[in-house]
């Protein structure tokens, strides 16, 4: 009797792996610097950059350094930045965000003055500007949806007026996208687009970010951010945001939620974004610094994973390094 294991296979996927040029020919996913958005941390009333211990290699920069930083990023080919403020003017509402001379609007204006072609995509939320660290107005221990949405609209219009090109609302309030869309249109900003956090999970992976922005959260965000156990809910959240007028849908965090990204990409025609959050970055950095993984290959592999799952935009603290790696 013929031993089947001795029969030569007819189909040999290895044929297309035999030569580096053939591998390139059939490569399904490519990375380019235009895939990446660089988050930047800007702190009020400091004079020199301050290292963020929870995010090795990332600094909080003073406002006086914004122009230099943005020019450096631009020279590396980065065209999208997401500014985060570290505020010294916190209150119960985060009202500094909608003041004409508050930190948020100052950051946006300064970036635009330094580099009018740099696309500015501020995170639209309150947690860096509230004394309690929640993403909105707290009433009897509960984040009030509709009052928060009213304030998100004020913040969004202020950001658009300051020159923001696109807004990334991340508070996870119901109805925030339609309210912001209507607010922007009524204020004369129909071309300012919305990158909606379609689904932002209540994740432990935000840990290093909270210390990076001095957010001393009282309690947790489980009544507004999504439960990590649910994948189908992402389709509902995304459908709502799409109906409400979102231009791009984001999934956050990235690596633990690739299934969610993939299911959105099978179910929407809108472009998708993913946020590789602080905990994902910190794990890669620390593993690389401990000599456990080859940093560049490991990071590129996570990026390829995001694109394979359907993302065309990636927010990552690695953007600057990726821009350098992709140049060589
Ligand atoms: C605030 C906000 C958070 C992040 C981005 N925007 C923190 C949170 O929801 O607690 C986290 C980003 C990161 O971890 O890199 N709305």
py3Dmol code that shows the C-alpha trace and the ligand (Angstrom):
import py3Dmol

protein = """\
ATOM      1  CA  UNK A   1       0.000   0.000   0.000  1.00  0.00           C
ATOM      2  CA  UNK A   2       1.198   3.420  -0.884  1.00  0.00           C
ATOM      3  CA  UNK A   3       2.222   5.573   2.060  1.00  0.00           C
ATOM      4  CA  UNK A   4       0.406   8.912   1.567  1.00  0.00           C
ATOM      5  CA  UNK A   5       3.135  10.810   3.425  1.00  0.00           C
ATOM      6  CA  UNK A   6       5.575   9.865   0.657  1.00  0.00           C
ATOM      7  CA  UNK A   7       3.427  11.451  -2.061  1.00  0.00           C
ATOM      8  CA  UNK A   8       4.801  14.826  -3.098  1.00  0.00           C
ATOM      9  CA  UNK A   9       2.339  17.674  -2.492  1.00  0.00           C
ATOM     10  CA  UNK A  10       0.933  19.333  -5.577  1.00  0.00           C
ATOM     11  CA  UNK A  11       0.144  22.579  -3.786  1.00  0.00           C
ATOM     12  CA  UNK A  12       3.242  24.176  -2.386  1.00  0.00           C
ATOM     13  CA  UNK A  13       2.647  27.583  -0.760  1.00  0.00           C
ATOM     14  CA  UNK A  14       6.387  27.687  -0.149  1.00  0.00           C
ATOM     15  CA  UNK A  15       6.941  28.341  -3.873  1.00  0.00           C
ATOM     16  CA  UNK A  16       5.901  31.935  -3.280  1.00  0.00           C
ATOM     17  CA  UNK A  17       8.283  32.221  -0.342  1.00  0.00           C
ATOM     18  CA  UNK A  18      11.378  31.004  -2.147  1.00  0.00           C
ATOM     19  CA  UNK A  19      12.846  34.398  -3.041  1.00  0.00           C
ATOM     20  CA  UNK A  20      12.690  37.759  -1.345  1.00  0.00           C
ATOM     21  CA  UNK A  21      11.361  39.443  -4.518  1.00  0.00           C
ATOM     22  CA  UNK A  22       8.622  36.865  -4.908  1.00  0.00           C
ATOM     23  CA  UNK A  23       7.658  37.316  -1.274  1.00  0.00           C
ATOM     24  CA  UNK A  24       7.369  41.043  -1.960  1.00  0.00           C
ATOM     25  CA  UNK A  25       5.280  40.392  -5.058  1.00  0.00           C
ATOM     26  CA  UNK A  26       2.536  38.673  -3.074  1.00  0.00           C
ATOM     27  CA  UNK A  27       2.717  40.834   0.048  1.00  0.00           C
ATOM     28  CA  UNK A  28      -0.842  41.807   0.971  1.00  0.00           C
ATOM     29  CA  UNK A  29      -0.061  44.551   3.465  1.00  0.00           C
ATOM     30  CA  UNK A  30       2.323  47.502   3.274  1.00  0.00           C
ATOM     31  CA  UNK A  31       3.188  50.117   5.871  1.00  0.00           C
ATOM     32  CA  UNK A  32       3.843  53.751   5.153  1.00  0.00           C
ATOM     33  CA  UNK A  33       4.401  56.800   7.301  1.00  0.00           C
ATOM     34  CA  UNK A  34       1.013  58.127   6.182  1.00  0.00           C
ATOM     35  CA  UNK A  35      -0.606  55.332   8.211  1.00  0.00           C
ATOM     36  CA  UNK A  36       0.423  56.856  11.528  1.00  0.00           C
ATOM     37  CA  UNK A  37      -0.889  59.501  13.893  1.00  0.00           C
ATOM     38  CA  UNK A  38       1.544  60.705  16.565  1.00  0.00           C
ATOM     39  CA  UNK A  39       0.035  61.561  19.964  1.00  0.00           C
ATOM     40  CA  UNK A  40       1.866  64.412  21.708  1.00  0.00           C
ATOM     41  CA  UNK A  41       1.703  65.385  25.374  1.00  0.00           C
ATOM     42  CA  UNK A  42       1.846  69.102  26.107  1.00  0.00           C
ATOM     43  CA  UNK A  43       2.049  70.325  29.691  1.00  0.00           C
ATOM     44  CA  UNK A  44       1.051  73.749  30.918  1.00  0.00           C
ATOM     45  CA  UNK A  45       3.614  75.837  32.791  1.00  0.00           C
ATOM     46  CA  UNK A  46       6.756  73.750  32.405  1.00  0.00           C
ATOM     47  CA  UNK A  47       9.948  75.138  30.882  1.00  0.00           C
ATOM     48  CA  UNK A  48      11.703  71.998  29.620  1.00  0.00           C
ATOM     49  CA  UNK A  49      10.618  68.527  28.457  1.00  0.00           C
ATOM     50  CA  UNK A  50       9.817  66.056  31.239  1.00  0.00           C
ATOM     51  CA  UNK A  51      10.243  62.318  30.675  1.00  0.00           C
ATOM     52  CA  UNK A  52       7.160  60.160  31.270  1.00  0.00           C
ATOM     53  CA  UNK A  53       8.385  57.199  33.346  1.00  0.00           C
ATOM     54  CA  UNK A  54       5.425  54.998  32.377  1.00  0.00           C
ATOM     55  CA  UNK A  55       6.115  55.552  28.654  1.00  0.00           C
ATOM     56  CA  UNK A  56       9.860  55.163  28.108  1.00  0.00           C
ATOM     57  CA  UNK A  57      11.039  57.453  25.323  1.00  0.00           C
ATOM     58  CA  UNK A  58       7.987  59.752  25.451  1.00  0.00           C
ATOM     59  CA  UNK A  59       8.157  63.257  26.953  1.00  0.00           C
ATOM     60  CA  UNK A  60       5.716  65.862  28.090  1.00  0.00           C
ATOM     61  CA  UNK A  61       6.777  68.982  26.268  1.00  0.00           C
ATOM     62  CA  UNK A  62       6.273  72.638  27.199  1.00  0.00           C
ATOM     63  CA  UNK A  63       4.147  74.838  24.977  1.00  0.00           C
ATOM     64  CA  UNK A  64       7.296  76.684  23.926  1.00  0.00           C
ATOM     65  CA  UNK A  65       8.565  73.429  22.346  1.00  0.00           C
ATOM     66  CA  UNK A  66       5.499  72.702  20.224  1.00  0.00           C
ATOM     67  CA  UNK A  67       6.818  74.345  17.057  1.00  0.00           C
ATOM     68  CA  UNK A  68      10.156  72.527  17.266  1.00  0.00           C
ATOM     69  CA  UNK A  69       8.503  69.149  17.910  1.00  0.00           C
ATOM     70  CA  UNK A  70       5.956  69.544  15.136  1.00  0.00           C
ATOM     71  CA  UNK A  71       8.624  70.600  12.637  1.00  0.00           C
ATOM     72  CA  UNK A  72      10.741  67.595  13.563  1.00  0.00           C
ATOM     73  CA  UNK A  73       7.801  65.245  13.060  1.00  0.00           C
ATOM     74  CA  UNK A  74       6.924  66.897   9.766  1.00  0.00           C
ATOM     75  CA  UNK A  75      10.480  66.493   8.509  1.00  0.00           C
ATOM     76  CA  UNK A  76      10.229  62.774   9.276  1.00  0.00           C
ATOM     77  CA  UNK A  77       7.126  62.585   7.105  1.00  0.00           C
ATOM     78  CA  UNK A  78       4.504  62.543   9.857  1.00  0.00           C
ATOM     79  CA  UNK A  79       1.422  64.525   8.836  1.00  0.00           C
ATOM     80  CA  UNK A  80      -1.022  63.783  11.657  1.00  0.00           C
ATOM     81  CA  UNK A  81      -0.766  64.663  15.335  1.00  0.00           C
ATOM     82  CA  UNK A  82      -3.113  64.115  18.251  1.00  0.00           C
ATOM     83  CA  UNK A  83      -2.368  66.615  21.023  1.00  0.00           C
ATOM     84  CA  UNK A  84      -3.154  65.797  24.671  1.00  0.00           C
ATOM     85  CA  UNK A  85      -2.960  68.534  27.279  1.00  0.00           C
ATOM     86  CA  UNK A  86      -1.755  68.242  30.849  1.00  0.00           C
ATOM     87  CA  UNK A  87      -3.797  70.957  32.452  1.00  0.00           C
ATOM     88  CA  UNK A  88      -3.124  73.093  35.507  1.00  0.00           C
ATOM     89  CA  UNK A  89      -6.646  74.530  35.274  1.00  0.00           C
ATOM     90  CA  UNK A  90      -8.900  71.639  36.189  1.00  0.00           C
ATOM     91  CA  UNK A  91     -12.463  72.013  37.433  1.00  0.00           C
ATOM     92  CA  UNK A  92     -15.536  69.802  37.804  1.00  0.00           C
ATOM     93  CA  UNK A  93     -16.538  70.221  34.165  1.00  0.00           C
ATOM     94  CA  UNK A  94     -13.280  70.558  32.257  1.00  0.00           C
ATOM     95  CA  UNK A  95     -14.344  74.016  31.148  1.00  0.00           C
ATOM     96  CA  UNK A  96     -10.786  75.001  30.228  1.00  0.00           C
ATOM     97  CA  UNK A  97     -11.297  72.937  27.057  1.00  0.00           C
ATOM     98  CA  UNK A  98     -13.824  75.312  25.556  1.00  0.00           C
ATOM     99  CA  UNK A  99     -12.229  78.583  26.618  1.00  0.00           C
ATOM    100  CA  UNK A 100     -10.748  80.574  23.815  1.00  0.00           C
ATOM    101  CA  UNK A 101      -7.459  80.860  25.574  1.00  0.00           C
ATOM    102  CA  UNK A 102      -7.493  77.485  27.316  1.00  0.00           C
ATOM    103  CA  UNK A 103      -4.771  74.881  26.850  1.00  0.00           C
ATOM    104  CA  UNK A 104      -6.617  72.863  24.188  1.00  0.00           C
ATOM    105  CA  UNK A 105      -7.190  75.767  21.827  1.00  0.00           C
ATOM    106  CA  UNK A 106      -3.684  77.168  22.452  1.00  0.00           C
ATOM    107  CA  UNK A 107      -2.107  73.821  21.531  1.00  0.00           C
ATOM    108  CA  UNK A 108      -4.082  73.609  18.309  1.00  0.00           C
ATOM    109  CA  UNK A 109      -3.303  77.198  17.281  1.00  0.00           C
ATOM    110  CA  UNK A 110       0.398  76.782  18.026  1.00  0.00           C
ATOM    111  CA  UNK A 111       0.673  73.582  15.976  1.00  0.00           C
ATOM    112  CA  UNK A 112      -1.157  75.178  13.056  1.00  0.00           C
ATOM    113  CA  UNK A 113       0.985  78.318  13.211  1.00  0.00           C
ATOM    114  CA  UNK A 114       4.156  76.219  13.168  1.00  0.00           C
ATOM    115  CA  UNK A 115       2.987  73.904  10.360  1.00  0.00           C
ATOM    116  CA  UNK A 116      -0.275  74.789   8.620  1.00  0.00           C
ATOM    117  CA  UNK A 117      -0.053  71.487   6.696  1.00  0.00           C
ATOM    118  CA  UNK A 118       0.151  69.338   9.803  1.00  0.00           C
ATOM    119  CA  UNK A 119      -3.266  67.752  10.292  1.00  0.00           C
ATOM    120  CA  UNK A 120      -4.354  68.296  13.884  1.00  0.00           C
ATOM    121  CA  UNK A 121      -6.709  65.726  15.411  1.00  0.00           C
ATOM    122  CA  UNK A 122      -7.337  66.557  19.080  1.00  0.00           C
ATOM    123  CA  UNK A 123      -8.811  64.008  21.453  1.00  0.00           C
ATOM    124  CA  UNK A 124     -12.175  65.468  22.445  1.00  0.00           C
ATOM    125  CA  UNK A 125     -12.790  64.543  26.075  1.00  0.00           C
ATOM    126  CA  UNK A 126     -12.600  65.993  29.580  1.00  0.00           C
ATOM    127  CA  UNK A 127     -10.620  63.604  31.746  1.00  0.00           C
ATOM    128  CA  UNK A 128      -7.346  65.567  31.529  1.00  0.00           C
ATOM    129  CA  UNK A 129      -9.213  68.708  32.550  1.00  0.00           C
ATOM    130  CA  UNK A 130     -11.501  67.540  35.376  1.00  0.00           C
ATOM    131  CA  UNK A 131     -10.630  67.376  39.073  1.00  0.00           C
ATOM    132  CA  UNK A 132     -12.319  63.949  39.435  1.00  0.00           C
ATOM    133  CA  UNK A 133     -10.696  62.513  36.294  1.00  0.00           C
ATOM    134  CA  UNK A 134     -13.952  61.403  34.644  1.00  0.00           C
ATOM    135  CA  UNK A 135     -14.728  62.068  30.988  1.00  0.00           C
ATOM    136  CA  UNK A 136     -17.721  64.312  31.727  1.00  0.00           C
ATOM    137  CA  UNK A 137     -20.036  65.920  34.249  1.00  0.00           C
ATOM    138  CA  UNK A 138     -20.521  63.782  37.377  1.00  0.00           C
ATOM    139  CA  UNK A 139     -23.939  63.812  39.056  1.00  0.00           C
ATOM    140  CA  UNK A 140     -24.517  61.649  42.137  1.00  0.00           C
ATOM    141  CA  UNK A 141     -21.539  59.505  41.209  1.00  0.00           C
ATOM    142  CA  UNK A 142     -22.772  58.941  37.639  1.00  0.00           C
ATOM    143  CA  UNK A 143     -21.407  60.594  34.507  1.00  0.00           C
ATOM    144  CA  UNK A 144     -24.375  62.523  33.096  1.00  0.00           C
ATOM    145  CA  UNK A 145     -24.658  61.748  29.408  1.00  0.00           C
ATOM    146  CA  UNK A 146     -26.579  64.694  28.032  1.00  0.00           C
ATOM    147  CA  UNK A 147     -24.866  67.437  30.036  1.00  0.00           C
ATOM    148  CA  UNK A 148     -21.534  65.984  28.972  1.00  0.00           C
ATOM    149  CA  UNK A 149     -22.628  65.963  25.328  1.00  0.00           C
ATOM    150  CA  UNK A 150     -23.574  69.656  25.582  1.00  0.00           C
ATOM    151  CA  UNK A 151     -20.053  70.396  26.841  1.00  0.00           C
ATOM    152  CA  UNK A 152     -18.451  68.181  24.188  1.00  0.00           C
ATOM    153  CA  UNK A 153     -20.123  70.332  21.549  1.00  0.00           C
ATOM    154  CA  UNK A 154     -18.670  73.498  23.135  1.00  0.00           C
ATOM    155  CA  UNK A 155     -15.235  71.902  23.205  1.00  0.00           C
ATOM    156  CA  UNK A 156     -15.548  70.716  19.602  1.00  0.00           C
ATOM    157  CA  UNK A 157     -16.553  74.109  18.267  1.00  0.00           C
ATOM    158  CA  UNK A 158     -13.701  75.757  20.197  1.00  0.00           C
ATOM    159  CA  UNK A 159     -11.256  73.214  18.740  1.00  0.00           C
ATOM    160  CA  UNK A 160     -12.544  73.761  15.208  1.00  0.00           C
ATOM    161  CA  UNK A 161     -12.322  77.520  15.628  1.00  0.00           C
ATOM    162  CA  UNK A 162      -8.715  77.134  16.792  1.00  0.00           C
ATOM    163  CA  UNK A 163      -7.917  75.265  13.566  1.00  0.00           C
ATOM    164  CA  UNK A 164      -8.410  71.544  14.245  1.00  0.00           C
ATOM    165  CA  UNK A 165      -8.870  69.577  11.015  1.00  0.00           C
ATOM    166  CA  UNK A 166     -10.490  66.501  12.516  1.00  0.00           C
ATOM    167  CA  UNK A 167     -11.854  65.710  15.971  1.00  0.00           C
ATOM    168  CA  UNK A 168     -11.493  62.437  17.860  1.00  0.00           C
ATOM    169  CA  UNK A 169     -14.262  62.376  20.478  1.00  0.00           C
ATOM    170  CA  UNK A 170     -13.385  59.691  23.030  1.00  0.00           C
ATOM    171  CA  UNK A 171     -15.790  60.246  25.923  1.00  0.00           C
ATOM    172  CA  UNK A 172     -18.088  57.356  24.882  1.00  0.00           C
ATOM    173  CA  UNK A 173     -21.280  59.353  25.549  1.00  0.00           C
ATOM    174  CA  UNK A 174     -24.390  58.304  23.633  1.00  0.00           C
ATOM    175  CA  UNK A 175     -25.264  60.695  20.835  1.00  0.00           C
ATOM    176  CA  UNK A 176     -21.964  62.564  20.987  1.00  0.00           C
ATOM    177  CA  UNK A 177     -21.208  62.215  17.294  1.00  0.00           C
ATOM    178  CA  UNK A 178     -24.497  63.627  16.014  1.00  0.00           C
ATOM    179  CA  UNK A 179     -24.428  66.479  18.540  1.00  0.00           C
ATOM    180  CA  UNK A 180     -20.860  67.381  17.572  1.00  0.00           C
ATOM    181  CA  UNK A 181     -21.643  67.099  13.851  1.00  0.00           C
ATOM    182  CA  UNK A 182     -24.622  69.424  14.200  1.00  0.00           C
ATOM    183  CA  UNK A 183     -22.672  71.811  16.403  1.00  0.00           C
ATOM    184  CA  UNK A 184     -19.808  72.006  13.916  1.00  0.00           C
ATOM    185  CA  UNK A 185     -22.155  72.538  10.979  1.00  0.00           C
ATOM    186  CA  UNK A 186     -24.136  75.233  12.774  1.00  0.00           C
ATOM    187  CA  UNK A 187     -20.930  77.042  13.726  1.00  0.00           C
ATOM    188  CA  UNK A 188     -19.706  77.052  10.124  1.00  0.00           C
ATOM    189  CA  UNK A 189     -17.293  74.089  10.168  1.00  0.00           C
ATOM    190  CA  UNK A 190     -18.883  71.565   7.804  1.00  0.00           C
ATOM    191  CA  UNK A 191     -15.470  70.325   6.641  1.00  0.00           C
ATOM    192  CA  UNK A 192     -14.057  69.500  10.038  1.00  0.00           C
ATOM    193  CA  UNK A 193     -14.296  65.716  10.148  1.00  0.00           C
ATOM    194  CA  UNK A 194     -14.949  63.281  12.997  1.00  0.00           C
ATOM    195  CA  UNK A 195     -12.831  60.271  13.810  1.00  0.00           C
ATOM    196  CA  UNK A 196     -15.265  58.640  16.201  1.00  0.00           C
ATOM    197  CA  UNK A 197     -14.078  56.323  18.937  1.00  0.00           C
ATOM    198  CA  UNK A 198     -16.764  53.953  17.748  1.00  0.00           C
ATOM    199  CA  UNK A 199     -15.797  51.578  20.465  1.00  0.00           C
ATOM    200  CA  UNK A 200     -13.486  52.288  23.328  1.00  0.00           C
ATOM    201  CA  UNK A 201     -13.221  49.477  25.822  1.00  0.00           C
ATOM    202  CA  UNK A 202     -12.821  49.961  29.587  1.00  0.00           C
ATOM    203  CA  UNK A 203      -9.249  48.707  29.482  1.00  0.00           C
ATOM    204  CA  UNK A 204      -6.393  48.122  31.891  1.00  0.00           C
ATOM    205  CA  UNK A 205      -4.092  49.024  29.010  1.00  0.00           C
ATOM    206  CA  UNK A 206      -4.727  52.759  29.583  1.00  0.00           C
ATOM    207  CA  UNK A 207      -2.752  52.568  32.841  1.00  0.00           C
ATOM    208  CA  UNK A 208       0.473  54.249  31.679  1.00  0.00           C
ATOM    209  CA  UNK A 209      -1.504  57.035  29.951  1.00  0.00           C
ATOM    210  CA  UNK A 210      -3.304  57.999  33.148  1.00  0.00           C
ATOM    211  CA  UNK A 211      -0.033  58.707  34.908  1.00  0.00           C
ATOM    212  CA  UNK A 212       1.294  60.386  31.760  1.00  0.00           C
ATOM    213  CA  UNK A 213      -1.488  62.989  31.939  1.00  0.00           C
ATOM    214  CA  UNK A 214      -1.825  63.166  35.755  1.00  0.00           C
ATOM    215  CA  UNK A 215      -5.346  61.765  35.685  1.00  0.00           C
ATOM    216  CA  UNK A 216      -6.288  60.675  39.186  1.00  0.00           C
ATOM    217  CA  UNK A 217      -9.466  58.870  38.318  1.00  0.00           C
ATOM    218  CA  UNK A 218     -11.941  58.349  41.128  1.00  0.00           C
ATOM    219  CA  UNK A 219     -13.580  54.969  40.482  1.00  0.00           C
ATOM    220  CA  UNK A 220     -13.649  53.477  37.006  1.00  0.00           C
ATOM    221  CA  UNK A 221     -15.158  54.132  33.585  1.00  0.00           C
ATOM    222  CA  UNK A 222     -17.309  51.018  33.395  1.00  0.00           C
ATOM    223  CA  UNK A 223     -20.590  52.928  33.004  1.00  0.00           C
ATOM    224  CA  UNK A 224     -19.469  54.570  29.787  1.00  0.00           C
ATOM    225  CA  UNK A 225     -16.595  52.676  28.184  1.00  0.00           C
ATOM    226  CA  UNK A 226     -17.478  49.303  26.662  1.00  0.00           C
ATOM    227  CA  UNK A 227     -17.226  45.951  28.407  1.00  0.00           C
ATOM    228  CA  UNK A 228     -14.267  43.973  26.999  1.00  0.00           C
ATOM    229  CA  UNK A 229     -16.399  40.818  26.941  1.00  0.00           C
ATOM    230  CA  UNK A 230     -18.542  42.158  24.101  1.00  0.00           C
ATOM    231  CA  UNK A 231     -17.635  42.042  20.445  1.00  0.00           C
ATOM    232  CA  UNK A 232     -21.076  42.277  18.828  1.00  0.00           C
ATOM    233  CA  UNK A 233     -21.757  45.497  20.719  1.00  0.00           C
ATOM    234  CA  UNK A 234     -18.994  47.102  18.665  1.00  0.00           C
ATOM    235  CA  UNK A 235     -21.139  46.636  15.568  1.00  0.00           C
ATOM    236  CA  UNK A 236     -24.008  48.456  17.263  1.00  0.00           C
ATOM    237  CA  UNK A 237     -21.785  51.297  18.484  1.00  0.00           C
ATOM    238  CA  UNK A 238     -20.223  51.610  15.048  1.00  0.00           C
ATOM    239  CA  UNK A 239     -23.572  51.610  13.255  1.00  0.00           C
ATOM    240  CA  UNK A 240     -24.815  54.383  15.552  1.00  0.00           C
ATOM    241  CA  UNK A 241     -21.712  56.501  14.989  1.00  0.00           C
ATOM    242  CA  UNK A 242     -21.922  55.947  11.251  1.00  0.00           C
ATOM    243  CA  UNK A 243     -25.584  57.049  11.220  1.00  0.00           C
ATOM    244  CA  UNK A 244     -24.688  60.028  13.377  1.00  0.00           C
ATOM    245  CA  UNK A 245     -22.193  61.259  10.799  1.00  0.00           C
ATOM    246  CA  UNK A 246     -18.794  59.847  11.747  1.00  0.00           C
ATOM    247  CA  UNK A 247     -16.202  59.985   8.954  1.00  0.00           C
ATOM    248  CA  UNK A 248     -13.769  57.427  10.383  1.00  0.00           C
ATOM    249  CA  UNK A 249     -14.434  54.754  13.022  1.00  0.00           C
ATOM    250  CA  UNK A 250     -11.849  53.897  15.644  1.00  0.00           C
ATOM    251  CA  UNK A 251     -11.284  50.835  17.809  1.00  0.00           C
ATOM    252  CA  UNK A 252      -9.322  51.272  21.042  1.00  0.00           C
ATOM    253  CA  UNK A 253      -7.169  49.572  22.374  1.00  0.00           C
ATOM    254  CA  UNK A 254      -5.671  47.663  19.438  1.00  0.00           C
ATOM    255  CA  UNK A 255      -3.932  44.351  19.997  1.00  0.00           C
ATOM    256  CA  UNK A 256      -6.491  42.697  22.337  1.00  0.00           C
ATOM    257  CA  UNK A 257      -9.352  43.756  20.003  1.00  0.00           C
ATOM    258  CA  UNK A 258      -8.230  42.724  16.524  1.00  0.00           C
ATOM    259  CA  UNK A 259     -11.353  40.596  16.155  1.00  0.00           C
ATOM    260  CA  UNK A 260     -13.455  43.715  16.694  1.00  0.00           C
ATOM    261  CA  UNK A 261     -11.486  45.621  14.084  1.00  0.00           C
ATOM    262  CA  UNK A 262     -11.927  42.787  11.620  1.00  0.00           C
ATOM    263  CA  UNK A 263     -15.654  42.539  12.215  1.00  0.00           C
ATOM    264  CA  UNK A 264     -16.054  46.286  11.683  1.00  0.00           C
ATOM    265  CA  UNK A 265     -14.073  46.086   8.476  1.00  0.00           C
ATOM    266  CA  UNK A 266     -16.452  43.396   7.239  1.00  0.00           C
ATOM    267  CA  UNK A 267     -19.464  45.531   8.140  1.00  0.00           C
ATOM    268  CA  UNK A 268     -18.771  49.152   7.194  1.00  0.00           C
ATOM    269  CA  UNK A 269     -17.478  51.066   4.208  1.00  0.00           C
ATOM    270  CA  UNK A 270     -16.013  53.841   6.362  1.00  0.00           C
ATOM    271  CA  UNK A 271     -12.245  53.966   6.892  1.00  0.00           C
ATOM    272  CA  UNK A 272     -11.125  52.406  10.169  1.00  0.00           C
ATOM    273  CA  UNK A 273      -8.611  53.577  12.724  1.00  0.00           C
ATOM    274  CA  UNK A 274      -7.045  51.772  15.641  1.00  0.00           C
ATOM    275  CA  UNK A 275      -5.333  53.177  18.732  1.00  0.00           C
ATOM    276  CA  UNK A 276      -2.318  51.240  19.993  1.00  0.00           C
ATOM    277  CA  UNK A 277      -2.621  52.519  23.541  1.00  0.00           C
ATOM    278  CA  UNK A 278      -0.092  53.304  26.238  1.00  0.00           C
ATOM    279  CA  UNK A 279      -0.079  49.831  27.818  1.00  0.00           C
ATOM    280  CA  UNK A 280       0.578  48.172  24.478  1.00  0.00           C
ATOM    281  CA  UNK A 281       3.461  50.572  23.824  1.00  0.00           C
ATOM    282  CA  UNK A 282       4.887  50.145  27.328  1.00  0.00           C
ATOM    283  CA  UNK A 283       4.834  46.351  27.076  1.00  0.00           C
ATOM    284  CA  UNK A 284       6.725  46.410  23.782  1.00  0.00           C
ATOM    285  CA  UNK A 285       9.251  48.984  25.052  1.00  0.00           C
ATOM    286  CA  UNK A 286       9.896  47.176  28.293  1.00  0.00           C
ATOM    287  CA  UNK A 287      10.218  43.796  26.613  1.00  0.00           C
ATOM    288  CA  UNK A 288      12.655  45.291  24.100  1.00  0.00           C
ATOM    289  CA  UNK A 289      14.659  47.034  26.818  1.00  0.00           C
ATOM    290  CA  UNK A 290      14.867  43.762  28.713  1.00  0.00           C
ATOM    291  CA  UNK A 291      16.356  42.179  25.594  1.00  0.00           C
ATOM    292  CA  UNK A 292      13.399  39.810  25.176  1.00  0.00           C
ATOM    293  CA  UNK A 293      12.249  40.830  21.713  1.00  0.00           C
ATOM    294  CA  UNK A 294      13.688  42.604  18.698  1.00  0.00           C
ATOM    295  CA  UNK A 295      11.898  45.911  19.011  1.00  0.00           C
ATOM    296  CA  UNK A 296      11.666  46.999  15.404  1.00  0.00           C
ATOM    297  CA  UNK A 297      10.456  43.646  14.075  1.00  0.00           C
ATOM    298  CA  UNK A 298       7.973  43.208  16.903  1.00  0.00           C
ATOM    299  CA  UNK A 299       6.521  46.703  16.490  1.00  0.00           C
ATOM    300  CA  UNK A 300       6.265  46.383  12.717  1.00  0.00           C
ATOM    301  CA  UNK A 301       4.486  43.075  13.217  1.00  0.00           C
ATOM    302  CA  UNK A 302       1.855  44.709  15.446  1.00  0.00           C
ATOM    303  CA  UNK A 303       1.345  47.414  12.801  1.00  0.00           C
ATOM    304  CA  UNK A 304       0.950  44.856  10.028  1.00  0.00           C
ATOM    305  CA  UNK A 305      -1.550  43.042  12.253  1.00  0.00           C
ATOM    306  CA  UNK A 306      -3.653  46.209  12.553  1.00  0.00           C
ATOM    307  CA  UNK A 307      -3.635  46.734   8.809  1.00  0.00           C
ATOM    308  CA  UNK A 308      -4.425  43.082   8.070  1.00  0.00           C
ATOM    309  CA  UNK A 309      -7.396  43.347  10.417  1.00  0.00           C
ATOM    310  CA  UNK A 310      -8.678  46.337   8.454  1.00  0.00           C
ATOM    311  CA  UNK A 311      -7.247  49.549   9.900  1.00  0.00           C
ATOM    312  CA  UNK A 312      -5.998  52.218   7.532  1.00  0.00           C
ATOM    313  CA  UNK A 313      -5.036  54.642  10.304  1.00  0.00           C
ATOM    314  CA  UNK A 314      -2.975  53.785  13.408  1.00  0.00           C
ATOM    315  CA  UNK A 315      -2.537  56.036  16.419  1.00  0.00           C
ATOM    316  CA  UNK A 316       0.713  54.993  18.074  1.00  0.00           C
ATOM    317  CA  UNK A 317       3.417  56.347  20.368  1.00  0.00           C
ATOM    318  CA  UNK A 318       5.807  54.556  18.008  1.00  0.00           C
ATOM    319  CA  UNK A 319       4.926  56.849  15.071  1.00  0.00           C
ATOM    320  CA  UNK A 320       8.165  58.827  15.223  1.00  0.00           C
ATOM    321  CA  UNK A 321      10.343  55.722  15.448  1.00  0.00           C
ATOM    322  CA  UNK A 322       8.320  54.013  12.723  1.00  0.00           C
ATOM    323  CA  UNK A 323       8.895  57.012  10.461  1.00  0.00           C
ATOM    324  CA  UNK A 324      12.633  56.637  11.035  1.00  0.00           C
ATOM    325  CA  UNK A 325      12.627  52.867  10.533  1.00  0.00           C
ATOM    326  CA  UNK A 326      10.606  53.094   7.320  1.00  0.00           C
ATOM    327  CA  UNK A 327      13.111  55.566   5.844  1.00  0.00           C
ATOM    328  CA  UNK A 328      15.812  52.888   5.764  1.00  0.00           C
TER     329      UNK A 328
END
"""
ligand_1 = """\
16
LIG
C -9.243 59.978 27.538
C -8.292 59.112 26.883
C -7.664 57.999 27.417
C -6.793 57.562 26.455
C -6.920 58.376 25.352
N -7.881 59.324 25.626
C -7.711 57.431 28.777
C -8.902 56.810 29.325
O -9.926 56.618 28.693
O -8.807 56.513 30.510
C -5.873 56.409 26.612
C -4.793 56.363 25.630
C -3.689 55.458 25.984
O -3.751 54.664 26.941
O -2.686 55.525 25.278
N -10.473 60.040 27.012
"""
view = py3Dmol.view(width=600, height=400)
view.addModel(protein, "pdb")
view.setStyle({"model": 0}, {"cartoon": {"style": "trace"}})
view.addModel(ligand_1, "xyz")
view.setStyle({"model": 1}, {"stick": {}})
view.zoomTo()
view.show()
